[in-house]
Amino acid sequence: MKQLLVLFLLGTTTFFGYHQPLSHSKKIPEKIHVTLLPSPAPLTALQPSGLFVPYWTLNGKTLPNQYNPIIYFGITATVNGIDITEDGYKNLHVFLHTVPTGATKLLTVRLLTQDINETLLHKRALQQTIISQAIQTAQANGFTGIVVDFEYNALAFPDVVATVSSFIKNFALQTHSAHLLYYEALYGDTFYRLRPYDVGTIGKTTDGIYVLAYDLHKANGDPGPAFPLVSSIDYTFNQMIQDFSRRVPAGKITVIFGRFGYDWPVDHLGKSTAQAVTYTDNEIQQLFLSHCAFQGCSVAKTMTGIQIRYTDAAGKQHEVWFDDEVIRAQKEKLLLKNGISSVAQWGYSYF
């Protein structure tokens, strides 16, 4: 029976953006007892925004002081533990010298490689090595807490979900024992794409969840909005908020806004013909909004997202999607209406 279910699900969806949208009515198969939380009371103001600082954006200048916390992105791991030879680790000292006095510092552990994560889930010794080394790195460099970005693609069978939850719980418990805060970063489309995360359990185990509220349409998929506020077809920002806030207290949710967009080359049907190129908000402003030098350049602004179409010098059609400040402001109002006041920006130098 399990094999038949695997074949059925594989026929319905695949990962990394090459997928057929799944019905929003389908939820992660939970062997878990889910207790849905009541709707939180509306709020009137956001907290100061957090700021993710990718290691490749560091320029030695002091970071803006209006953001708090400042989240370093970050260090990563191999099958031997935390990788101290990688640029993210080697740039730690640069990051520390740029943080404004008094700002809270969080350290991200980037666990983004599928085969390494697969090994990690099945080797307790490797889990322990990564956890211990991450905690030691955070303590040695004056971080207040750790954010774990564990990105894992698998069918959400109960045993897989339980294994992921066990790893996160173990990481959180040891981090708390070291008197550090622990946060988990989760895809915004966790429920929509049936990803193997028990969000309710993770919410109870951690000090909070960072929700990646962008990238609904992947660089290696077809064009579409970052995370539509409204839509007649796709999963929406509002549905995402409802799914997370029904399982995690609103005070534990931080929504991350992506300050970038994708540029897809497309065919005459609007289907992508290659992987999209990423442009920061600053680059989009310079390339398309201040002055668009491309042929047939058009900009359509809706609450779904900002869509730009143009033809390049080789005669190839392109489609660009991103959010502007107007859309972000509407999303922030929706967060406050749902009792969520914590946001963060991805990432430094992008806007």
N, C-alpha and C positions, 0 to 999 in steps of 0.2 A: 504493500500500500504506500509506503514512504517513497519507493522508487517511482510509482505512478504520479505522486504529488510533485516530485522533483521535475519530472518530464513536463507536467502541466505548467508549472511555474516558469520553467525555462522557456517554454513556448510563449509565455505571456510577457516576460520582461528580461532584459539583461542590464548590466551595470555600466558605469562610466559614461553615461549620457546616451548610449545606443540602446534606447528602450522605447517601449510603447507605454504611454501614460496609463497608470492603474487607476481604477475607480477609487474615489475618495472614501467610499463606503467600506473598502477593504482595509482592515487594520492589521497591525503586527500580530501574528498568531501568538497569543499570550497564554501560557500555562499558568501564568501569574494571576493572582487575584488583584484586579485593578480597582482601586477606590478613586472615583472621580471627585475632584475638588469642587466646591461651590464657586460661582463667579465672584472674583474679587471686586472690591469697591473702586470706582473710578478715581484717578489722581489728577492733579492740576499742573504738575511741573516735573520735568525730568531731572535726574541727578546729573552731576558733571559726567560727560562722556568719557569712556575709556578709550585708549588708543593702542592699537596693535602696531608694533614696530618691527617689521621684517628685517632680518640681519643684513639683507642686501641693499637696504635703503639708508643705512647709517652714513652720515657725512661728517661726523665730528662736532656738529653744531648742537647746542643745547636744545632739547625737545621743547615744544610749546608747553607752557605751564597751566593752560586751561583744561588739560586732560588728566583724569585720574580714575582708575589706575593706569599706569603705563605697563603694557604687556609685551615682553620681549619674545619674538618669534624667530628663533628659539633654538633649542638644541635637539638633536635627533639621536637615533640608536641604530646599531647593527646587531647581528646575531651574537656579538661579543659584549654588548652593553652600550652605554652612552659613547658616542663617537667624538673623541676629543681632538681628532684631526680635521674635522669638518668646519667650514667657515662659520656656521652658526655658533659653535662653541668657541672658536678662536676670536670671534668678535664680541664676546661677552664684556671684555674690559672696555671696549669702545662704547658699548651701550651704557654701561654703568657711569661713565664720565659725562654722558649727555642728559641724564635724568635730572629734572628740576628738584631742588631741595624740598623734602617733605612729601614728595609723591610716593604713592604705594607702587611697588614693583612686583610684578608677577612674571614667572618664568614658564614659557610654553615648552612642553615636550612634544616634538613633532613625530608622531608615529603614523607615517603616511604611506609606507611601502607594503603592499599586500603580502608578499611572500615572507617578509620579516615579521609582520603582524601575525601571520598564520603560525609561524614557528613559535612566536612569543606566547600565543594562547595555549600551546600544548607543551610548553617547557617551563615548569615552575621555577627552575633555577635561573633561567634567563629573565623571567619576570622580576625575581628578587634582585638580580643584579641591576637591572634598569631602574627599578624603584629606589634602591639604596643609593645608586650613583646620582640620580636626579635630585633626591633629597639633599645629599651632600653638596651638590653644586649650588642648589638654592640657598642653603644655609651659609656656605662659604662666601657667597656674593651678595648677601643682605636682602634676598627676596622675601616678600611676605607670604607668598604662596606659589602654587604650581597650577598651571592649566594644561591638561592633557588633551591633545588633539589626536584621538585614536580613530583613524578612518579605515573601516573594515567593510568589505563587500562580500556578503554571503546571504544565502536564503535564511530567513528568520525562523528556523526550526527551534523549538524550545531548548534543546540541548546547546545549540549555538548561542542563543540569547543568554542562557545561564552561564556559559563559559565567559562571554564578554563581561557580563555583570560581575562575576567573581573576580576577574582581573581588576576591574575598576574599583570594586569595593576594597580589595586588598591594597591597591595603590592609595586610596583615600584614607584608609585606617592608619597606614604607616606614615603618611604625610601628616595627619592630625597628631599622631604620637610624637612627631618631631616638632609640634607646635607651629605648623604651617597650615595655611588654608589650601583647600583642594577644589578645583573647578574642572568640569568636563566640557569640551566643545563638541557639539553635535550638529549634524547636517540639518538645515531647515526643512529638507524634504524627507526626514526620517520616517514619518508616518505614511506619506504619499508613496514612497518607493519601498515600503516594507523592510526597512533596514533592521539589522539584528541588535537593537538596543531596547532594553526594558527601561523606558524613560522614567516611569514612576519610581522604580527602585533606585535608579541613578540619582534622581532628585533627592531621595531620602538619605543617600550615602554621602553626597557631596555638599559643599557650601554653596554651590550654584551651578547653573548650566549656561554656557555661551552658545547661542543659537545662530548658526551661519545663515542669515536671512538673505542670501544671494545664491547665484549659481543654480537656479532651478533648471535653466537651459544651459547645458554644458558646452564647453569649447569644442568638444568632439562630437556634438550632436547637431541638431538643426536650430536655426535662429529662433529667438524668443526673448521675452523680458527677463530681467534678472530674478525678480520674484514679484509677480503682478499683484497690485493692490486689488484690482478687480479683473475678472476674466470669465468668459462663458465656456472656456474649454479647460484650461489648466487649473491646477491647485493654486490657491491664492494666499497672500500674506495673512489675511484674516483667518483662513482655515488653519494655517500654521499656528497662529497665536492660540486659537481655541484648542487645538490638539495638545500643545505643550502645557497651557495653563490649566487644563482639566486634570493633569497628572502631577504638575510641579507647582508649588506655591509661587504666586506672581513675584514675590520678593526675592526669589532665587533665580529668576530668569533675566538674562542680559541678551539683548538682540544686537547682532553685529550687522552694520550696514557696509556693503561693499562699495568702495569708492573707485570703481572701474567699470568698464564695459567690454563686450566682445565684438569683434569685427569678423563676420563670416563671409567668405566667398560663396556665392550661390548660383544655381542654375536658373533657367527661365521659370521654374515652378517655385522658386524660393527655397529650395532644399540646399543644404550645405554641400560643397564639393571638396572641402578640406577643413582641417581644424582651424578654429578661429584664432585670431591674434588678439592679445589683451592690450587695451589702452587704459591708462589711468584717467581719472576725471580731468586732470590738467591737460593731458594729451588730447582728449576728446574736445575740450574747449579750444585748443589751438588748431587742431586739424579740421574741425567741422563747424564749430559754432561761431568763433570770432570771424573766420573767413574760410569758406569751403572752396578750395581750388579744383575739386574734382568735377568731372562732367556729370550732369544730371543729379546734382546733390539736392536731396530733399529731407526735411526734418518734420516728423509728425509727433506732436506732444499729446499724450493721453495719460489717464491715470493708470493704464496698464504698464507704461514705460515709454521712454523716448526712443523712437525708431528713426534711424538715418539710412537712406539708400543713396548709393552713388555708383559710378562706373570708373574703374581705374584706367591708367594709361594704356594697358594692354587690352582694354575692352571688356574686362571681367566685371560682372555685377557684384556688389557687396551689400550686406545688411548689418547695421550696427544697432545694438540695444544697450541702454544704460538708464539709470535713474538720475533725475536732477533734484535740486533742493526743494522744489515744490512737491514732488512725489514723496521725498523723505519726510517732509513736514507733515504730510497727510498720514504717513505710516506712524510717525511719532504720536500724533493725535489718537490714532487707533490703539496704540500701546497704552497710553494713559487711560483711555476709556476702559481698558481691560486690566487696569491696576498694575501695569508694568512701567517702571520709571527708569530702568537701567539699560543704557545702550553703549555701544562701542563702535569705533570706526576701523575699517580695514582699508588701507593701512597708512602709516606715516609716509609723507611725501607724495601720496597719490592725489591729494586735493589741496 
